[in-house]
Amino acid sequence: MTVYQVLNEENLAYGEFFDLQEAMYSAQDFTVWDDEHYYHVEELELEVV
């Protein structure tokens, strides 16, 4: 299962999404809203047991 995390430049997580497009929009919104920080998306592969 793939999960996308929105992180700031210090790699602190601000949200998790299952949809890449939603995560990208969220990172963009956070960056516009809080112009002192840069937000980006990282992909995580989770193993479901």
C-alpha positions as CSV (number, residue, x, y, z in Angstrom):
1,M,0.0,0.0,0.0
2,T,1.3,3.4,-0.9
3,V,0.9,6.4,1.4
4,Y,2.0,9.9,0.6
5,Q,3.2,12.2,3.4
6,V,3.3,16.0,3.3
7,L,6.4,17.2,5.1
8,N,8.1,20.5,5.7
9,E,11.7,21.3,5.0
10,E,12.6,19.8,8.4
11,N,10.8,16.6,7.4
12,L,8.1,17.0,10.0
13,A,4.9,15.3,8.8
14,Y,1.8,17.5,8.3
15,G,-0.5,15.0,6.7
16,E,-0.9,11.5,5.1
17,F,-2.9,10.8,2.0
18,F,-3.6,7.7,-0.2
19,D,-4.0,9.9,-3.3
20,L,-0.8,11.5,-4.7
21,Q,-2.8,14.3,-6.4
22,E,-4.5,15.2,-3.1
23,A,-1.1,15.2,-1.3
24,M,0.5,17.4,-3.9
25,Y,-2.4,19.9,-3.7
26,S,-2.1,19.9,0.1
27,A,1.6,20.5,0.0
28,Q,1.1,23.4,-2.4
29,D,-1.7,24.9,-0.2
30,F,0.5,24.6,2.9
31,T,3.4,26.3,1.1
32,V,1.2,29.2,-0.1
33,W,-0.5,29.5,3.4
34,D,2.8,29.4,5.4
35,D,5.3,31.2,3.2
36,E,8.1,30.7,5.8
37,H,8.2,27.0,5.1
38,Y,8.4,24.7,2.1
39,Y,6.2,21.6,2.0
40,H,6.8,18.6,-0.2
41,V,5.5,15.0,-0.7
42,E,7.3,11.8,0.1
43,E,6.1,8.3,-0.9
44,L,5.9,5.5,1.7
45,E,5.4,1.9,0.9
46,L,3.5,0.2,3.8
47,E,3.2,-3.6,4.2
48,V,-0.3,-4.7,5.2
49,V,-0.3,-7.9,7.3
